[in-house]
């Protein structure tokens, strides 16, 4: 509970996401300067970066010691080095695609191209980039490693495969499979690398974020709904629940190389760490 030793006078604000690098250093993405705060695995503060660079910190992902983040309200997705040097940006600051949606999470009259309040960018093992464009759009976008748009899929809706109501997080694994947290539809939708529907997991409540354990299982952080408390679930490659526990509401979550879990808490403005016991 309330993990992390902050410098004197510093506090966390709304913590949106958390991730670890190859040395299990912990990167916390929150809505205050410095927006990226870095700790060792014991919670000792190391440094931070990004002052003044983001309007609304949202998605944050690390792969091969590269940072992939989304500044939601600017409608940009940016790749950085671990020490905060920008490498590549997708989208243009303040330029939003015409979806007809003005209020985040409202119905989307006409899903469109990139971006209108994107939620997360992640790389695939083969280099393509995938973005969940969910708050004022209802699409998944796929780019090549150079940032050129290859395809988009998805429409706004509550029932059918390929319909989304806030695709909030996603993950692409070594089997060329794309897992999408379809948050307000209380499900995870599973697709091929080029957007063909495969299956749907429905034993899920408001899926916020999805991360992968070294063994291949997934951690899903889930929000509260209809009086049911927030929780974390460990599921296999087909969504079968292997374990589940109640937690504080985690907007973002991450599994490090040792299987320890970090939870990014927006409401509680903090980070929780759950240490693996076996």
N, C-alpha and C positions, 0 to 999 in steps of 0.2 A: 504494500500500500504506500502511496506517495513516494515512489522511488526517485532517487536522484538527489545529489547534494549540490544545491545551487550556490553560486557566488553570493557573498553578502549583498543584500539589497535587491537581489534578483528574484523574480517569481515566474512561474509558468502562467501564461494566459491560456486561451482556448487551444488545447493540444489536438491537432488534427490527425497527425500520422507519426509513425515511428519506424525505424529500420536499422539494421546493423550491417557493417562492412565485413571484409574478410578476416579482420582481427577481432570481431565481435564488439567493436566500438559502437555505441548507441547514438543514433541521430534522431533528435526530437524536432518535429516541425510544428511550430505553434504561431499564433497570431499576435506577435509582439517582437520587437527587435531585441537581440538578434533572432530572426525567425528559425534558423537552424542552430540548435545547441548540441554539442557533442560531449559524450561521457564515456568513461571506460565501463567495463561490464559490472564493476562494483558501485557505479553511480557517482564516481568522482568527475567533476566538470573539467573538460579539457579546453575547449574553445567554442567559438560560434562564428557564423557568417550570414551574409544576406541582408544587412541593414538597409531598409528603404527599398528593397528590390521587389517586394510582393504586396499586392493589395489584399489578397485573401488566401492564405496558405491552405492547401487542401491535400492532394495526393502526394505521396513520397515513397519512392521505391529505390532500392540499391541492388544492382547486379554487376558482377565483375568490377567492383569498386568504381562504378559510375552511378551518379544520382539522377533519377528521373522524377521530376516533380511537376505539379500543376498549380498555377496561380489561377484559381477558379474564376474570379470576377474579371480578370483581364483576358480570359479565354486564350491563354497560352500554356504550352507544355514545353519544359526546358530541361535539357540535359546538362549536368555539371560534373566537374571533378569533385573528389571528396573534400577538397579545401575551398570549394566555392567558385571556381573559375568556369564561366559558361562555355559550353561546347557547341550546342545546337538548340535552336528554338523552332517549334512548330506553332503556327498561328501568328497573329499580329496583335499587339497590345491594344485592348479596347475595341477590337473588331469582332463582332458577333454575327454568326450566320443567321439567316432569316428563317426562324422556325415558327414565328407567330406567338411564342411564349415569352412573357415578360416577367412572371413571378416564378422563382425556382420551385420545382416540384409540381407546378400546375400541368394540366394536359397540354400536349404539344400538337398544335394543329397541323403542322407540316414539317416533319423531321427533315433535317438538311445536312449539309456537309460540315466540316470542321470550322470553328467550334462555337458552342454557345454554353458557357459555364461547364467546362469539362471537369471530370472528377479524378481520373487517374490515368497515367501513362506507364506502361510496362514494356520491356523488351521481350522478344521471344528468344529461345535458345539459338535460333539461326539468324537473328539480327533484325528481323522486322519489328516495328513498333506498333503497339496496340493502345488505343485510347478509348476509355469509356466517357462518352459525352452526354451527361445525364441530367443535369439540373434544369436546363432549359432546352434540351434536345432529347432524343431517345435513340441514340445510335452508338454503334461500335465502329471505329475507324481503324483501318490497317494501313501502315506506311512501310515503305522499304527503309533500309538502314540510312539512306540519304535524305529521308524526310519527304519523299514523294508519295502522295496518296495513291494507294492501290485499290481500295474498295471501302465501302461503308455498308452496314446493314442494320436493320431494326426499324420498327415503327412504334408509335405510342399505343399502349393498350394494356389490358389487365388479364388476359386469358391465354391467347394463343402463343405457341412457340415463336420466338423472334419479336414479340411485343415486349416493350419495356416500360416500366414506370420508375425512373431513376436508376439506370445502370450505374452503380456507385463504385464498384471496384472490380478488377479482373486479374486474371493470372493465365499465363500460357506455359505449358509444361513441355517436357522432352518428347511427349507422344504427339506433339503438334495439335494439342487440344486446348481450347479457350474456355475458361470458366468465368462466368459473369454473375456478380452479385446484383440481382434484379431486386433492389431493396424494398420498394414500396409494394411489390407483388409477392413478397415473402417467399422467394425461391432463388435458386441458382440455376441458370441456364447454361448448357454445355454445347459447344459448337466445334466443328473442325476448324482448321487454321484459316479457311476461306469462308467461314460463316455459315456452313451447313449445320442445321440443328441435329444434335445427337440425343440428348436426354435432358430431363429436368428433375431437380431435387426440391421436394416440397416440404420436407420435415425441417423447415428453416423459418425463423422469424426475423424479419427486417435485417437481412445480411449486410453488414457494414463493410467488412474487409475479408480477404482470403489470402492465406499464406501457406507455403509448403514446407513440411518437415523433410529432413534429409532422406528419410525412408520412403517418401512419396505420399504420405497421408497429408491432409489439409487441416489447417486451423481456420475456423470461421468465427468472427466476432459478430454477435447478434444483439440488436436492440430490444428494448422492452416493447410489449404490445398487449393491449387489452388486459392489463393487470399482470401479465406474465413478466417476470424479471428479465433483465439483460443476462446474457450467458455467452459462454464460449463452447464451441463444439469441435471435436476432432472427428473427421470423416475420412473414409477411404476414397479411392478414385471414382467410385460410383455413388458417392453421397451417403453410404451407410454410416450411421453414427457409431463411433467406437468409444467415445467418452464425451461427457458434457458436464459443465459446472457453471454455477451462477457467478456473475462478475459485475463490477461496475460497468456502466454503459461505455463501450469502447468504439469510438468512431473509426479508429485505425488499430491494427494489430500486426504483430510480426513474430516469427520464430527464428531464433538465432541458430548457430551451427551446433550447439549443445542441446537443442530442444527446449530451451527456456523461452517463455512467452512474454512479450512486452505489449501493453495495452495503452493506447493514446486516448485520454479522457477529455472530451470537449467540455462537458458540463462541470466536471469536478476539477478541471484545469490542472491535470496532474498526469503522472505515468505510473502504472502498476506493473510489477514484474512477478511472474509466476514461474518458480523454479521447478524444472522437471525432476520427478522423484524416482524414476526408473529408466 
